[in-house]
């Protein structure tokens, strides 16, 4: 579907030294490795600009190249503004 942004609802966040891992659900997809999240909306409704690239997707114990909407997964992200992520944030490509 052209023009529809991929969205991922964050349930948990683990910020590491060089990557951030988020666990949650793909709201709209597909989401693929290499996709870049450009926006984050907090549960308060506040929007923030981010630049977080999906470097790995783990779904049901398997590494995958993409996930479709409705699936839960752990995404490994690399980029800027990860420190602003929290549970209930929605990331958008």
Secondary structure, DSSP 4 states (H G I P E B T S, - for coil): -TTPPPEEEEEEEEE-SS-EEEEEEEEES-EETT-EEEEEE-TTS-EEEEEEEEEEEEETTEEESEE-TT-EEEEEEEEE-GGG--TT-EEE-
